[in-house]
Amino acid sequence: MSTAERDSRPTREASHYVGPFVPARTVLGIPIPPPGIRVHHVPGRYERWLKPVFDRLVAFALLMLLAPFMSVLALLVFLQMGSPVLFRQRRVGRHGRVFTVYKFRTMLPDRRTRQQPFPGPDRRRTHKHPHDPRLTPIGRFLRKWSLDELPQLFNVLRGEMSLVGPRPELCEIVGTYEEWQHDRHAVKPGITGVWQISARDERMMHEATEFDLAYVAHLSWSTDLRILLATIPSAMGRHPGY
């Protein structure tokens, strides 16, 4: 049996790629399809019953454990940038539902309201730029260590996100998706995922949809465990703080 034929077989979760392909690379043993490959996803028992309970229990425990630390971070953000401490943004979640995602603020107000010019691309489409003048010192620190994403534990507790899954994308960018890219919305978005531990420093999130589809096709407890364990070294400053 060829590699392409093996990769297109349904998994135990009854999810599978639509059509054979030769994977461009693998991440944690997960074959990454080329752009344009569709995924047929049917939630299994783990995704329907165990994953939501695990997500909420871990999110609650982490929020209780990290409450003092997060309070200090909130104070530092307030001292440098003032109120509000949290950045709120509308993102697209499971089945295309729009929700508000939470992060610690890392940037000053939008560049369109500031005098300082910025020749770089619009962050509404690129998400980040190393020379964006809105990025503050505390913001750069938070991003370098992925601490700005800690408030998303509240999104997990609310059932809008999972600990592991595709990153929630901006509504404007989802509006430009091709049909195959919408397959990433078959599952809940996550705080961490295949893209975060592999391609984060190479391409923008909307340019790496195939990483999300690889997760959708291989969603299982063992996949989630591998991604969670790999997230720890990935978050330890391996990516630039912007």
C-alpha positions, 0 to 999 in steps of 0.5 A: 500500500502506498503512502498516499493510500495509507494517509487517505484511509479513515482513522478511528475517529471516522475522519479522513482526507478526501482523496489520496496525496503525498504528504509534504512533511510530517509533524509529530508523526502527523502527515501534512497534506498539500494545500487544497486537500479536503477533510471529511470529519465525523466527531468520535467519542473522545471529541464529543465526550472526553475532550470537552470535560478534559478541556474545562477541568484543565482550564479551571485548574490552570486559572486557579493555579495561575491567578496570582501570576496572571494578576501580576501580568495584568498589572504590568500591562496596565502600568505600561498601556493603561486600560483595558488590560485585555484585548478582545477580538471577534474570531471564527470558531467551530461551524463558523460561529463567531465569538470573542477571543481574549488576550493580554494587550501587547500593542498600543492603539491601532496605527490608523489613530497614531501619528507615527507612520508604519510602512508595513502590511496591515496587521488585520491580514498579517497578524504581526510584524517585527517593526510594528511601532504599536508593539510595547516592551511588555507586549514583546515579552508576553508574546515571546513566552506566549503569555499573552494567550493565557486569558484564552483559558476563559474561552476554553472554560466557556466552551468556545475553544479547546486546549488543542485545535486550529487557531481561531481566525479573523472574520475578514480573512475567513471571508476570503477562504477557498472552500477547502479551507473551511474544513478547519472549522469542523472542530473547535479552535484551540490555544495550541495546535499543529501550526503553533509547534511547527510553522509559527515562525515560517508563515502566517496562520492563514497561509498554513491551513493544511496544518489545521486540516491535518489536525482535523483528520487525525484528532484523537487523545494521543494527538492532543497529548503529543501536541500539548507536550510539544507546546511546552518547549515551543512556548519557551521562547523559541519564536520571536516576540512580535 
